[in-house]
């Protein structure tokens, strides 16, 4: 299922789409699957399934600890694809968020084929720049997969335009300079960045812009949802699993936060 389906639905309801991230394999492979299904059942429109990696340059401490635990537990890329397959029919498009080395080692064409076969919608590639993405552009076209690249407040207008031109699904706007992590307030740079992306993409573009890095509750989701097409939440959801005394309590906490975030993006703009 393409992410455009979720964005079209949200747009028809006059709201932003809610995008939730959790790493595969944390706290276990089955535990992550249960938590992802809980997110979808409680209002998350699009899911990012993270592939744990030993050098997570974009991830803050919360996600780093979770991915380190998954790797210590024996996580392999095949477990990530198995996770996608297990949740693909749960009612939301499933994107994989991964550092590029994992895809390159697996084989770009093979990974695209296996992701499509598992029911995945596409990839978010935080460390793959569009300038060096030709193998992925070709593989994603061959298997009809979405591709999401990132822009930041420091990106030039020319670079934003080039990046948006190679995205399919949405543009990922990193609202702050730095790593992932829930914050007490949202970025003041985010609204201006979203406007720059829309301007650079062109007046006839319908490509959604989603904002990530920092959202932790429904109030912040409502704030970001007032100007962005999508609201991305990761660390706050991961912390639900980390702070729980039992796996069941972790899933319940993920469900409760997802419901709060879903309420946030549904408040009147």
C-alpha positions as CSV (number, residue, x, y, z in Angstrom):
1,X,0.0,0.0,0.0
2,X,1.5,3.4,-1.1
3,X,1.7,6.1,1.6
4,X,-0.3,8.3,-0.8
5,X,-3.4,6.4,0.3
6,X,-2.9,7.5,3.9
7,X,-2.1,11.1,3.0
8,X,-5.2,11.2,0.7
9,X,-7.4,9.9,3.5
10,X,-6.0,12.4,6.0
11,X,-6.3,15.3,3.5
12,X,-10.0,14.4,2.9
13,X,-10.5,14.6,6.7
14,X,-8.9,18.0,6.8
15,X,-5.9,16.9,9.0
16,X,-2.3,15.8,8.9
17,X,-1.3,12.2,8.7
18,X,0.3,10.6,11.8
19,X,3.5,8.7,11.1
20,X,4.9,6.5,13.9
21,X,8.3,4.9,14.1
22,X,9.4,1.8,16.0
23,X,12.5,-0.3,15.5
24,X,12.1,-4.0,14.5
25,X,13.4,-6.4,17.0
26,X,12.8,-4.3,20.1
27,X,12.2,-5.5,22.7
28,X,11.9,-8.7,20.6
29,X,10.8,-9.4,17.1
30,X,7.3,-10.5,18.2
31,X,7.2,-7.7,20.7
32,X,7.9,-5.1,18.0
33,X,5.2,-6.6,15.8
34,X,2.6,-6.4,18.7
35,X,3.6,-2.7,19.4
36,X,3.3,-1.8,15.7
37,X,-0.1,-3.3,15.5
38,X,-1.1,-1.4,18.6
39,X,0.0,1.9,16.9
40,X,-2.1,1.2,13.9
41,X,-5.1,0.1,15.9
42,X,-4.9,3.4,17.8
43,X,-4.8,5.9,14.9
44,X,-1.3,5.8,13.4
45,X,-1.7,6.3,9.6
46,X,1.8,5.3,8.4
47,X,4.4,3.2,10.1
48,X,8.2,3.5,9.9
49,X,9.8,0.2,10.8
50,X,13.5,0.9,11.7
51,X,16.2,-1.6,10.9
52,X,18.7,-1.6,13.8
53,X,22.2,-0.7,12.8
54,X,25.5,-0.5,14.6
55,X,26.3,3.1,13.6
56,X,23.0,5.0,13.8
57,X,24.3,8.5,13.1
58,X,20.9,10.2,13.0
59,X,19.4,8.5,16.0
60,X,19.3,10.0,19.5
61,X,20.0,8.1,22.7
62,X,16.5,6.6,23.1
63,X,16.5,4.9,19.7
64,X,20.2,4.0,19.9
65,X,19.6,2.1,23.1
66,X,16.6,0.2,21.6
67,X,18.5,-0.7,18.4
68,X,21.6,-1.8,20.4
69,X,19.4,-4.1,22.4
70,X,17.8,-5.5,19.3
71,X,21.3,-6.2,17.8
72,X,22.4,-7.8,21.0
73,X,19.4,-10.0,20.8
74,X,20.5,-11.3,17.4
75,X,18.5,-9.0,15.0
76,X,19.1,-9.6,11.3
77,X,17.7,-7.8,8.3
78,X,15.5,-10.8,7.5
79,X,13.8,-10.1,10.9
80,X,13.0,-6.6,9.7
81,X,11.4,-7.9,6.5
82,X,9.5,-10.5,8.6
83,X,8.2,-7.7,10.7
84,X,7.0,-5.8,7.7
85,X,5.2,-8.9,6.4
86,X,3.6,-9.5,9.7
87,X,2.1,-5.9,9.9
88,X,1.5,-5.1,6.3
89,X,-2.1,-6.1,6.4
90,X,-2.9,-4.3,9.6
91,X,-4.3,-1.2,7.9
92,X,-1.5,1.2,7.4
93,X,1.3,1.6,4.8
94,X,4.6,0.3,6.1
95,X,7.9,2.1,5.3
96,X,11.3,0.8,6.3
97,X,13.7,3.4,7.7
98,X,17.2,2.2,7.2
99,X,20.8,3.3,6.9
100,X,22.0,2.6,3.4
101,X,24.9,0.2,4.2
102,X,22.3,-2.5,5.2
103,X,20.6,-2.3,1.8
104,X,23.8,-2.1,-0.1
105,X,25.2,-5.2,1.6
106,X,21.9,-7.1,1.1
107,X,21.8,-6.1,-2.5
108,X,19.8,-3.1,-3.7
109,X,17.6,-4.9,-6.3
110,X,17.2,-7.9,-4.0
111,X,16.2,-5.8,-1.1
112,X,13.6,-3.9,-3.2
113,X,12.1,-7.1,-4.4
114,X,12.0,-8.7,-1.0
115,X,10.5,-5.5,0.6
116,X,7.8,-5.4,-2.1
117,X,7.1,-9.1,-1.6
118,X,6.7,-8.5,2.1
119,X,4.1,-5.8,1.5
120,X,6.3,-2.8,2.3
121,X,5.5,0.6,0.8
122,X,9.1,1.9,0.4
123,X,12.1,3.2,2.2
124,X,13.2,6.2,4.2
125,X,17.0,6.5,3.8
126,X,18.5,9.1,6.2
127,X,22.1,8.8,5.1
128,X,21.5,8.3,1.3
129,X,21.7,11.6,-0.5
130,X,19.7,11.9,-3.8
131,X,23.0,12.6,-5.7
132,X,24.1,9.1,-5.0
133,X,20.8,7.3,-5.2
134,X,20.6,6.1,-8.8
135,X,20.6,2.4,-7.9
136,X,17.8,2.9,-5.5
137,X,15.9,5.1,-7.9
138,X,16.0,2.3,-10.4
139,X,15.1,-0.4,-8.0
140,X,12.3,1.5,-6.4
141,X,10.8,2.2,-9.9
142,X,11.1,-1.4,-10.8
143,X,9.2,-2.5,-7.7
144,X,6.8,0.5,-7.4
145,X,8.2,1.5,-4.0
146,X,8.0,4.9,-2.3
147,X,11.3,6.7,-1.6
148,X,11.7,9.3,1.1
149,X,14.7,11.6,1.3
150,X,15.5,14.1,4.1
151,X,16.0,17.9,4.0
152,X,17.0,20.1,6.9
153,X,16.9,23.8,7.8
154,X,20.4,24.2,6.5
155,X,19.5,22.8,3.0
156,X,19.7,25.3,0.2
157,X,16.6,26.0,-1.9
158,X,18.3,24.3,-4.9
159,X,19.0,21.2,-2.9
160,X,15.5,21.1,-1.5
161,X,14.1,21.3,-5.0
162,X,16.4,18.5,-6.2
163,X,15.6,16.3,-3.2
164,X,11.8,16.8,-3.5
165,X,12.0,16.0,-7.2
166,X,13.4,12.5,-6.3
167,X,11.0,11.8,-3.5
168,X,7.9,9.6,-3.9
169,X,5.5,9.4,-1.0
170,X,6.6,12.5,1.0
171,X,9.5,14.7,1.8
172,X,10.9,14.2,5.3
173,X,11.6,17.6,6.9
174,X,14.0,17.3,9.8
175,X,12.8,20.3,11.9
176,X,16.0,20.6,14.0
177,X,19.7,20.2,13.4
178,X,20.8,17.2,15.3
179,X,19.7,13.7,16.2
180,X,16.3,12.3,16.9
181,X,14.6,12.7,20.3
182,X,11.5,13.9,22.0
183,X,11.7,17.6,23.1
184,X,9.7,19.8,25.4
185,X,8.8,22.2,22.5
186,X,8.6,21.9,18.8
187,X,11.1,23.5,16.4
188,X,10.5,27.2,15.5
189,X,12.3,26.5,12.2
190,X,9.8,23.9,11.1
191,X,7.0,26.1,9.7
192,X,9.5,28.1,7.6
193,X,11.2,24.9,6.3
194,X,7.8,23.4,5.3
195,X,7.0,26.5,3.3
196,X,10.5,26.4,1.6
197,X,9.9,22.8,0.6
198,X,6.5,23.6,-0.8
199,X,7.8,26.5,-2.8
200,X,10.8,24.6,-4.1
201,X,8.6,21.7,-5.1
202,X,6.5,24.0,-7.3
203,X,2.9,25.2,-7.2
204,X,1.6,22.2,-9.1
205,X,3.2,19.7,-6.7
206,X,1.0,17.5,-4.5
207,X,4.0,15.9,-2.7
208,X,3.3,15.9,1.1
209,X,5.7,17.3,3.6
210,X,6.1,15.5,6.9
211,X,7.9,17.0,9.9
212,X,10.0,14.8,12.3
213,X,12.4,15.1,15.2
214,X,10.9,16.3,18.5
215,X,7.2,15.5,18.7
216,X,6.3,13.7,21.9
217,X,2.5,14.2,22.7
218,X,-0.8,15.1,21.3
219,X,-0.5,18.9,21.9
220,X,2.8,19.0,19.9
221,X,1.2,16.8,17.2
222,X,-1.6,19.3,16.9
223,X,0.9,22.2,16.7
224,X,2.9,20.6,13.9
225,X,-0.2,19.3,12.2
226,X,-1.4,22.8,11.8
227,X,1.2,23.5,9.1
228,X,2.6,20.1,7.9
229,X,1.0,17.3,5.9
230,X,2.5,14.7,8.2
231,X,3.6,14.5,11.8
232,X,6.4,12.0,12.6
233,X,6.9,10.6,16.1
234,X,9.6,8.1,17.0
235,X,11.6,8.5,20.3
236,X,8.5,9.1,22.4
237,X,6.9,5.8,21.2
238,X,10.2,3.9,21.7
239,X,10.4,5.2,25.2
240,X,7.0,3.6,26.0
241,X,8.6,0.2,25.4
242,X,11.8,1.0,27.2
243,X,10.2,2.4,30.4
244,X,7.6,-0.5,30.7
245,X,8.0,-3.1,33.4
246,X,6.6,-5.8,31.1
247,X,6.2,-6.2,27.3
248,X,2.4,-6.1,27.7
249,X,2.7,-2.8,29.6
250,X,4.9,-1.4,26.9
251,X,2.4,-2.3,24.2
252,X,-0.4,-0.7,26.3
253,X,1.7,2.5,26.6
254,X,2.4,2.6,22.9
255,X,-1.4,2.3,22.3
256,X,-2.2,5.1,24.7
257,X,0.4,7.5,23.3
258,X,-0.7,6.7,19.7
259,X,-4.3,7.5,20.6
260,X,-3.2,10.8,22.2
261,X,-1.1,11.7,19.1
262,X,-4.0,10.7,16.8
263,X,-6.3,13.0,18.7
264,X,-3.7,15.8,18.3
265,X,-3.6,15.6,14.5
266,X,-7.4,15.5,14.4
267,X,-7.9,18.7,16.2
268,X,-9.3,21.6,14.1
269,X,-6.5,23.4,12.3
